[in-house]
């Protein structure tokens, strides 16, 4: 097929590579413009941009598409069979959605209609869902409301992290979109029941509130790592938490209190959670044992709780 590909982050790269390897004619890749990154704030192209250049595919990086009629006309002139969209990050106007013969197909990292929106991977883990997956959907003007073409499922375990689920779903999406384009199946409307939304994440979503139960905090750490990352305060210093493990030890200590010499922390409802990886400002992420060799954290120390 004659395709356009539209995507930006690492999640979209396997799909672009798989479509190219399958022999599709990808005439253009749309991705978000290079952004300042790193300490030097040098502009860095997106992962999809880099992958497209390696494959020798033309790249376009418009800042917006909503009112750019010249871009709409350019897109229409490509005479596409379909466009494949994966975490592009820009809203496509109806003029572009309707231009390809088979429309625009989106690789969405959830089992629609659950977790429409910007952060479905993190939302599924945070909510304690038993499974997640990928839906290939035909895009319309709504927010992830289009008809479904196919889906794949994966079980979530108590150790699933945002990183591991991201990688699993990126590979699954690449496979499913190639299969879908072989014989585009009849679209099925999304169910009206079971709709949920995954809002865009902010840094504040990573703040650990120790009066929550340990299982909820465990899910938060697994869902929010690596971004926005989870954090707490120790003597006014921001400490990033990279990993934790559930612990069966009950406690009557106040939430946020360290109750042994190996960073076992009291949580809500008398539950506890052990910190296994953490990071001080200006240092690298390290195992808890290494952290404790460089800093004593006495039993009874309490992580600071945010002021009401």
Buried (B, 14 or more C-beta within 10 A) or exposed (E): BBBBBBBBBBBBBBBBBBBBEBEBEBBBBBBBEEEEEEEEEEEBBBBBBBBBEEBEBEBBBBEEBEEBEEBBEBBBEBEBBBBBBBBBBBEBBEBBBBBBEBBBBBBBBBBBBBBBBBBBBBBBBBBEBEEBBBBBBBBBEEEBBBBBBBBBEBEBEEEBBBEBBBBBBBBBBBBBBBBBBEEBEEBEEBEEEEBBBBEEBEEEBBBBBBEBBBBBBBBBBBBBBEEBBBBBBBEEEEBBBBBBBBBEBEBEBEBBBBBEEBBBBBBBEBBBBBBBBBBBEEEEBBEBEEBBEEEEBEEEBBBBBEEE
